[in-house]
Amino acid sequence: MLASDVLAFVRAALPPRPARLLEVGAGDGELAELLRRDGYDVVAIDPASATPTVRAAALHELQEPSASFDAAVAVVSLHHVEPLGESCQRLGELVRAGGTLVVDEFDVERLDERAAHWLLAHRQPVGREHHAEPADFVADLRDHIHPLRLVLEALSEWFRLEEPVRGPHLHRWELPPGLQAAEEHLIAAGRLPAIGVRLVGTRR
Ligand SMILES: C[S@@+](CC[C@H](N)C(=O)[O-])C[C@H]1O[C@@H](n2cnc3c(N)ncnc32)[C@H](O)[C@@H]1O
């Protein structure tokens, strides 16, 4: 389920309506649907889509006119896109000059064994699949997810990026509800890394 603070962040960063938006990696289309109800014209894409309102397409192959979007939104999806450079180039081509990019991500290079341990400890009671060892969990993620610095490097060729805002993210990872405050407390105490990242960019 979409976290209310993610929705608030995206809404606050988007340009005023009417505007044409691209959502990259839209999953089940929940955010896209809420933004449509807000009055935006939304094209939502996801190569794994089984939802009629989300077009089954990968970013680098998306067939839409150049500079035809006023803004793009990507919620925990850019770390997955392949190939990264080509996908970010396509994003740059599709968003008009002066258009907005809204990114919610996590930084896999900040996800350490403490974070994995906390995550897995909270996952177990709800019976989710978990890796036996935090170290393996971290290694597995780092093996197949783009580090944030590479995503930002690829985007920065096309977008002027504001300073990323770091914060909690682990609580959104299929954990029981109500753990955001606990994660924030541990981050403030220096006992967990802040792996969440939010940032806004403007098309050059
Ligand atoms: C972690 S999920 C996030 C889904 C949704 N944004 C959410 O917050 O629930 C990442 C999504 O990115 C999608 N994805 C992977 N590669 C992609 C690509 N090349 N272009 C667009 N989306 C992609 C995946 O299929 C997946 O649904």
PDBQT file of the ligand as one rigid body, heavy atoms in Angstrom, charges set to zero:
ROOT
HETATM    1  C1  LIG A 301      10.060  -1.877  -6.149  1.00  0.00    +0.000 C 
HETATM    2  S1  LIG A 301       8.911  -1.817  -7.454  1.00  0.00    +0.000 S 
HETATM    3  C2  LIG A 301       8.057  -0.291  -7.102  1.00  0.00    +0.000 C 
HETATM    4  C3  LIG A 301       6.676  -0.254  -7.665  1.00  0.00    +0.000 C 
HETATM    5  C4  LIG A 301       5.869   0.979  -7.283  1.00  0.00    +0.000 C 
HETATM    6  N1  LIG A 301       6.487   2.197  -7.775  1.00  0.00    +0.000 N 
HETATM    7  C5  LIG A 301       5.694   1.042  -5.787  1.00  0.00    +0.000 C 
HETATM    8  O1  LIG A 301       6.180   1.992  -5.162  1.00  0.00    +0.000 OA
HETATM    9  O2  LIG A 301       5.048   0.126  -5.244  1.00  0.00    +0.000 OA
HETATM   10  C6  LIG A 301       9.918  -1.370  -8.851  1.00  0.00    +0.000 C 
HETATM   11  C7  LIG A 301       9.154  -1.438 -10.146  1.00  0.00    +0.000 C 
HETATM   12  O3  LIG A 301       9.994  -0.965 -11.211  1.00  0.00    +0.000 OA
HETATM   13  C8  LIG A 301       9.655  -1.720 -12.353  1.00  0.00    +0.000 C 
HETATM   14  N2  LIG A 301      10.699  -1.654 -13.383  1.00  0.00    +0.000 N 
HETATM   15  C9  LIG A 301      11.784  -2.458 -13.503  1.00  0.00    +0.000 A 
HETATM   16  N3  LIG A 301      12.471  -2.144 -14.595  1.00  0.00    +0.000 NA
HETATM   17  C10 LIG A 301      11.820  -1.119 -15.200  1.00  0.00    +0.000 A 
HETATM   18  C11 LIG A 301      12.049  -0.372 -16.402  1.00  0.00    +0.000 A 
HETATM   19  N4  LIG A 301      13.100  -0.631 -17.198  1.00  0.00    +0.000 N 
HETATM   20  N5  LIG A 301      11.160   0.587 -16.730  1.00  0.00    +0.000 NA
HETATM   21  C12 LIG A 301      10.107   0.858 -15.927  1.00  0.00    +0.000 A 
HETATM   22  N6  LIG A 301       9.851   0.191 -14.777  1.00  0.00    +0.000 NA
HETATM   23  C13 LIG A 301      10.691  -0.789 -14.417  1.00  0.00    +0.000 A 
HETATM   24  C14 LIG A 301       9.440  -3.122 -11.801  1.00  0.00    +0.000 C 
HETATM   25  O4  LIG A 301       8.710  -3.963 -12.692  1.00  0.00    +0.000 OA
HETATM   26  C15 LIG A 301       8.705  -2.854 -10.498  1.00  0.00    +0.000 C 
HETATM   27  O5  LIG A 301       7.319  -2.905 -10.627  1.00  0.00    +0.000 OA
ENDROOT
TORSDOF 0
